[in-house]
Amino acid sequence: MGRAAAAVRGGEIVSIKTAWPEVVGWDGMSAVMKIHRDRADVRVEVHSVGESVPPGFDGERVLVFLNDDNAATVAQTPVVG
């Protein structure tokens, strides 16, 4: 589930995950753990909805935006960038 991009690893073309729509509504910690399991090569940044983030694309970063609710649930699909 989610978007994927092609990459070369070990001389082979492989598909790597670039989006995690399945974690929308999950608690933030569970979402971060899922993203790390899928892509250990990226860093996950957690922010509140509406918080400003550094501009520009970063292929080694996944932004996770959390709702301001008691469970701190994921508000939108986390993506690489």
Protein Blocks (a to p, Z undefined) as FASTA:
>chain_A
ZZdddddeehiacdddfbdfklgoiafklmmmmmmmmmmmbccddddehiacdedjdfkb
ccdddddbfkopafbdcdeZZ
